[in-house]
Amino acid sequence: MSFHTKIKEATQHQHQATEQLLFPQQNWSDLSLDQYREFLQIQYVFYQRAEQQIDVALSPGLRQMLDWSNRQKLPWIEADLLEINAITPVGFPKDMMVASEGEAMGLLYVTEGSTLGGRMIMKALQKNEKIAPYTSFRFLSGYGADTSAYWKSFLRVLEDNHHQPETVIAAAQQGFDLFSQSVYLIREKQLAKQPPLRSI
């Protein structure tokens, strides 16, 4: 069994729980613009907390293997928030401290895996006339046509750098928990409501 399979099985329940937490029984093609704003604000809070921690923990060698500078997604989310006139969330606690490369790889499993689902969500939202005219979907576009290649490249690095498998898996589980916390934090703030927009 590959390590990818092990970590996927170990996080399956939390992965499904986070998907249900976002918009339970909601068809993406029916999402409102305010719900899309909230979705991006949740992503912003999660990635701000996650990427700061990953950045501190990675060694120069692992940064190079991962092409880390091109995997950071916070600027993509910032661009989308600006495009739809949404408030950029600030002042949220980290709540998860990454102290090793193993923990960074576990958290990266969550952030990198999201690019695959993001492409699927984008296809649904592109049919949504309440959202599609106002955004270029930079975040959900992921790495574009290279999304699958980037995921496979990450998995190769993961397979070669899981010397502490329990640490990596625990960090991935914490990553999904961190995302769930980000959902609750944004919904408590109710930042999403903004004036109507003009089409881009």
C-alpha positions in Angstrom: 0.0 0.0 0.0 1.4 3.4 -1.0 1.7 6.1 1.7 -0.7 8.2 -0.3 -3.4 5.5 0.1 -2.7 5.3 3.9 -3.0 9.0 4.4 -6.1 9.2 2.2 -7.8 6.4 4.2 -6.7 8.0 7.5 -8.3 11.4 6.6 -11.3 10.2 4.6 -13.9 10.9 7.4 -12.6 14.4 8.0 -12.4 15.2 4.3 -16.0 14.3 3.9 -17.0 16.2 7.0 -15.4 19.4 5.7 -17.2 19.1 2.4 -20.5 18.7 4.1 -19.7 21.6 6.5 -19.2 24.1 3.6 -22.6 23.9 1.9 -24.6 20.8 3.0 -27.0 19.6 0.3 -26.2 22.7 -1.8 -25.7 22.5 -5.5 -22.7 24.6 -6.5 -24.5 25.8 -9.6 -27.1 27.4 -7.3 -24.7 29.2 -5.0 -25.4 32.9 -4.4 -22.7 35.5 -4.8 -22.6 36.1 -1.0 -22.1 32.4 -0.5 -19.2 32.4 -2.9 -17.7 35.4 -1.1 -18.0 33.4 2.2 -16.4 30.4 0.5 -13.4 32.5 -0.6 -13.1 34.1 2.9 -13.0 30.7 4.5 -10.3 29.7 2.0 -8.3 32.8 2.8 -8.4 32.3 6.6 -7.4 28.6 6.1 -4.6 29.2 3.7 -3.2 32.2 5.5 -2.9 30.1 8.7 -1.6 27.0 6.8 0.9 28.5 4.4 2.6 30.6 7.0 3.3 27.5 9.1 4.4 25.5 6.1 6.8 28.2 4.9 8.6 28.3 8.2 9.0 24.5 8.4 10.3 23.6 4.9 14.1 23.2 4.3 15.7 24.8 1.2 16.0 21.3 -0.4 12.3 20.4 0.1 11.3 23.9 -1.1 13.1 23.2 -4.3 11.7 19.7 -4.7 8.1 21.0 -4.1 8.5 24.2 -6.2 7.1 25.8 -3.1 7.1 29.4 -4.4 4.6 28.4 -7.2 2.4 26.4 -4.8 1.4 29.2 -2.5 -2.3 30.0 -3.1 -3.0 33.0 -0.8 -2.3 35.5 -3.6 -4.8 33.7 -5.8 -7.5 34.1 -3.1 -6.6 37.7 -2.5 -7.1 38.4 -6.2 -10.5 36.7 -6.2 -11.7 38.6 -3.1 -10.7 41.9 -4.6 -12.4 41.0 -7.9 -15.8 40.4 -6.2 -15.5 43.3 -3.7 -15.3 41.0 -0.7 -13.7 41.9 2.7 -10.3 40.2 3.2 -10.5 38.6 6.7 -7.7 39.6 9.2 -6.8 38.9 12.8 -7.4 35.2 13.1 -5.3 33.0 15.3 -3.0 30.3 13.8 -4.3 27.5 16.1 -1.9 24.9 14.5 1.9 25.1 15.0 4.0 23.2 12.4 7.3 22.2 14.0 8.8 19.8 11.5 8.9 19.0 7.8 6.8 15.9 8.4 4.0 18.1 9.8 4.5 20.5 6.9 4.0 17.6 4.4 0.9 16.5 6.2 -0.6 20.0 5.9 0.5 20.2 2.3 -1.5 17.1 1.6 -4.6 19.1 2.5 -3.7 22.3 0.6 -2.5 20.5 -2.5 -5.4 18.0 -2.6 -7.8 20.9 -2.7 -6.7 21.9 -6.1 -8.3 18.8 -7.6 -11.6 19.5 -6.0 -11.3 23.2 -6.9 -11.3 22.5 -10.6 -14.5 20.5 -10.2 -16.2 23.2 -8.2 -15.1 25.8 -10.8 -16.8 23.9 -13.6 -20.0 24.0 -11.7 -19.7 27.7 -10.8 -19.0 28.6 -14.4 -22.6 27.7 -15.1 -23.9 29.9 -12.3 -25.1 33.2 -13.7 -25.1 34.8 -10.2 -21.4 34.3 -9.9 -19.6 33.6 -13.2 -19.9 37.1 -14.6 -18.1 38.6 -11.7 -15.0 36.5 -11.3 -12.1 34.8 -13.2 -11.9 32.0 -10.6 -8.2 32.4 -10.1 -8.1 30.2 -6.9 -10.4 27.5 -8.2 -8.4 27.4 -11.5 -5.5 25.9 -9.5 -2.6 25.2 -11.7 -4.7 25.2 -14.8 -3.9 22.4 -17.2 -1.0 21.5 -15.0 -3.1 20.8 -11.9 -2.9 17.0 -12.3 0.8 17.1 -12.9 1.4 19.3 -9.8 -0.6 16.8 -7.7 1.4 13.9 -9.0 4.6 15.7 -8.4 3.6 16.5 -4.8 2.7 12.8 -4.3 6.2 11.7 -5.5 7.8 14.1 -3.0 5.4 12.9 -0.3 6.3 9.2 -0.9 10.0 10.0 -0.6 9.7 12.2 2.5 7.4 10.6 5.0 10.1 9.3 7.4 7.7 9.9 10.3 4.4 8.6 8.8 2.4 9.0 12.0 3.5 12.6 12.2 2.5 13.3 8.6 -0.9 11.7 9.0 -1.7 13.5 12.2 -0.8 16.8 10.7 -3.1 16.1 7.7 -5.9 15.3 10.1 -5.1 18.6 11.9 -5.2 20.3 8.6 -8.8 19.3 7.9 -9.7 20.4 11.5 -8.0 23.7 10.8 -10.2 24.1 7.7 -13.4 23.3 9.7 -12.3 25.9 12.3 -11.9 28.4 9.5 -15.5 27.8 8.4 -16.8 28.5 11.9 -14.6 31.6 12.3 -15.9 33.2 9.1 -19.5 32.3 9.7 -19.3 33.9 13.2 -18.0 37.2 11.6 -20.6 37.2 8.8 -18.3 39.2 6.4 -19.8 38.1 3.1 -22.6 40.5 2.4 -21.5 43.3 0.0 -23.1 45.6 -2.6 -23.9 44.3 -6.1 -21.1 44.1 -8.6 -20.7 44.9 -12.3 -19.7 42.1 -14.7 -16.0 41.8 -15.5 
